[in-house]
Amino acid sequence: MGLLDNALDNIEKIDESLFVKAQERLDSLTKPRGSLGRLEEFARQMVAITGELRPVINKKIIFTFAGDHGVADEGVSAFPKEVTPQMVINFLQGGAGINVLARHGGVEVVVVDIGVDFDFGSLDIDLSKLKSKKVVNGTGNIRKGPAMTPEETIRSIEVGIELAGEYASEGIIFGTGEMGIANTTPSSALISAFSGRRPVEVTGHGTGITDEAFAHKVKVIEDALALNKPNNKDPLDVLGKVGGTEIAGITGLILGAAARRLPVVIDGFISTAGALVAYELCPTVKDYLFAAHRSVEKGHEVMLDHMGLRPIVDLDLRLGEGTGAAIAMGLVEAGLKIYNEMATFGDAGVSEEA
Amino acid sequence: MGLLDNALDNIEKIDESLFVKAQERLDSLTKPRGSLGRLEEFARQMVAITGELRPVINKKIIFTFAGDHGVADEGVSAFPKEVTPQMVINFLQGGAGINVLARHGGVEVVVVDIGVDFDFGSLDIDLSKLKSKKVVNGTGNIRKGPAMTPEETIRSIEVGIELAGEYASEGIIFGTGEMGIANTTPSSALISAFSGRRPVEVTGHGTGITDEAFAHKVKVIEDALALNKPNNKDPLDVLGKVGGTEIAGITGLILGAAARRLPVVIDGFISTAGALVAYELCPTVKDYLFAAHRSVEKGHEVMLDHMGLRPIVDLDLRLGEGTGAAIAMGLVEAGLKIYNEMATFGDAGVSEEA
């Protein structure tokens, strides 16, 4: 059995009776019942995910998957394609948004080259922090054919599953992130294919394109869907035809984490597209997910609603990289600390409600 | 000139031209313009508040003001009045929600006894961390008369102004919090008086009272307003007649901080009532405020809208103590770190948008 089938076989529903047990403890703490709102919800979910009555977070890791997209040739992004490897180098040198927010939140960033169209080995820089898992040198242009072959698609998912296994440890929480110039285009194509909504309804302005470029981007997505005819009853077909390597890596990370009962905080638009593919393969993965934030990018809410996920923060973010996940992980951790560290009414000698 | 008049005299509008300068730097960083949304907004505001082109946060302090309320005798809270001093002791021992979230965020908590109806000196516990600034042993019952005399009102505000001065230092950011059984009742009375809305429109379920108790609470507030007839053209009259010491302390802290160009993150419902009084005394204080979160408590949004403040998070919190401020301070700090620590396009050798 392959890694993917094995992961799918091992994903089990969380034990919802643990929500009740967790709430009993939350209600014994020195605060009005339910008064810490979603922080309490995060604690309950962490208890149910881990199956531990007193779980802790020992380590926070964000995987930033980087991959290139042939469709960048169609001029769908405000940035040139060489920015993908340039930003990977920026990640390795600690100067990007994700690095700053990860340092702020005590999060480790693992940068994964899963499909960048660049040979990092040709550079005279320290690559010890780069996880080399390259499946392709960029995907195919989805306006002219499929993004990936079925084999490349599976392999990209397996990269994520392997990383979940390699980094799995007691008390770990994963976050997802990505970098890939033009990657809102395949993400919108995926959402359109799965939801049946027209591309214009689920496409946004990405890194900041003009209205004219936006109309062109929508046309490119329409063309890509018409040409590739992805079968939305077959998530792997959709992912391979109009997706991308970093999206597939995120899908795999989520499946691998859920199979090991590990929580995953998904970042914004592109990460959620990766989560959507995982959800289409196995809706139960949803139990293991925290949605970091409500992205400005159109189409994000369609996915969150479809999976029944409520975003943790709403800060008008649209950068990706895992920046929203870095922030939200700290709030999930805050909820768990409330659960573990607050005094009970009994311990503190505080009178309970009448 | 008294402390209050002196503070009011020293509050100046922030220099909005600094928003433009701050945005220029933000736009030079390796990310699409504006893509970090509100994190960028927080950085701009910190630049304009401090007047520094590269401000940093060196220290985060939350003042948790504790005071009792005579109106607790009317049965408006789900908790008995003795919980106020019990929770103060819990704060000092590190077991309350604010302690957990402050530790998580690297925030110092200063607990201020500004009006608790209890003699902490009678206990055999370490009080070195308690700031004793007691103005009264609890306020008067607002259903039977004014909460405070005009002198007590001024003195309570001065306590906050004094604390702002005592703790002022380079790179400090303040947060507000409070503890006082029954204190949503005077807060709703204040909002009703200032906004002209009926008590039922701006009153919530506080710590979690029943619908029957809620109807009673609304009646108590209506009675208090009818009896005391606060003059909403005179913010000190409103604060004294239907407010409370901890609310006044928060008002003072905000005025004192604004007079020194220091930022303040206001917590939820009660803290925002304190901010509203400061705003009514001097609308310019708004420039120095960050609204931590959108409280579940009805009436909170009325105040935020009135002052033109947009809350940072929305996590269904209704605990108070400064818990929302502890979370939001970390996000303001994250915005400032983005501003200070990210690489520029030039430094990182990343191509800019076309």
Interface residues (C-beta under 8 A of the other chain):
Chain A: L29 T30 K31 P32 R33 G34 S35 L36 G37 R38 L39 A78 F79 P80 E82 V83 Q86 M87 I89 N90 Q93 G95 A96 G97 V100 L101 R103 H104 G105 G206 T207 G208 V296 I312 V313 D314 L315 D316 L317 R318 L319 T323 I327 G330 L331 E333 A334 K337 I338 E341 M342 A343 D347 A348 G349 V350 S351 E352 E353 A354
Chain B: L29 T30 K31 P32 R33 G34 S35 L36 G37 R38 L39 A78 F79 P80 E82 V83 Q86 M87 I89 N90 Q93 G95 A96 G97 N99 V100 L101 R103 H104 G105 G206 T207 G208 V296 I312 V313 D314 L315 D316 L317 R318 L319 T323 I327 G330 L331 E333 A334 K337 I338 E341 M342 A343 D347 A348 G349 V350 S351 E352 E353 A354
